[in-house]
């Protein structure tokens, strides 16, 4: 059984830094919660108020939706790769850390990076995540809370039909794994994986040469599917 993670708590200073505001402004928003719906305090540490970080992040994100619906991203080549800060600005967020926050605190909400670069040194490695402009445009059109827009509505493509009786050692990606496991979307699969609900797939069998995307053998995916269906 997978243990449930305790929610991450954050004080006004941390929230303010992430949202490019002052701690006083966070306190003001909290004081106006009856009108604006700002989240209630989750805990106290001495005199310091602590909030559920995910709830506050979601509140700021939903608050931005009206403005973002009016945002027209700059013209870019659909194949251009943007890092997290560039992607945040491209999508119209004032906070350059917004994409990083989505990826870290809301697994499954934001698309996986198209390219992951392993940088730094063996003693101090780090990863740089990059998204194609087209990936960001597709997400803008279908993200939760986007609302109706004029013109044709774009929807996420359906998952493919993946045979269960194929080569057990064939390496499959997240889209195929999601289909074999019975998820409705890649995002829901990614969310479940990030929450530790698919322990047999925690470590991939390989990474793709282009983009460093995770790959698992059909055998392991089917073992996870059997475990999932049995409720273990």
URSULFEN-V772354 format. One record per helix or strand of 3 or more residues. SS is the DSSP state (2 for helix, 1 for strand). FROM is the first residue (numbers start at 1). LEN is the number of residues. If there is no record, write none. Layout:
ss: (SS;SS)
from: (FROM;FROM)
len: (LEN;LEN)
This chain:
ss: (2;2;2;1;1;2;2;2;2;1;1;2;2;2;2;1;2)
from: (12;23;33;43;48;53;65;84;98;115;125;133;174;186;199;214;218)
len: (7;9;4;3;5;11;5;7;8;6;8;10;8;9;3;4;13)
